[in-house]
Amino acid sequence: MADPLLVTAGLALGTFAIRLGGYLLGGALPATGPWARGLNALPGCLIAALLAVLLVQAGPAEWGAAALCAVVAVLTRSLPLTMLVGIGAVWLARTLI
C-alpha cells in the first residue's frame, strides 16, 4: 500500500502543476481579435449547450423552472438571482409534483 505522505505530496504537486499550467497558458491567449472574442463567448455557449441537453431530457418541473428563469433573467439581468429562482423553482416543483 502506498505511503499516505507520498500520495498527498504527489496530489499536491499535480494540483500545483495544473494551476501553473493554466496560468502560463492564460498569459499566452490573445487579448484582442477574433480569437479573443470567440474565447469570451465560450462560457455562455457551453452553458447553453448543457442547458439544451438537460431540457431535452427534463420533465415539466424543469421546463417550468427554465421558463421562470428566462423571465427573471430578462427582467433583472442578475445571474445570482436567476440561479436562486431556478433552484428554488425546481425544488418547489419537484416537491409538489
Buried (B, 14 or more C-beta within 10 A) or exposed (E): EEEEEEEEEEEEEEEEEEEEEEEEEEEEEEEEEEEEEEEEEEEEEEEEEEBEEEEEEBEEBBEBBBEBBEEBBEEEEEEEBBEEBBEEBBEEBEEEE
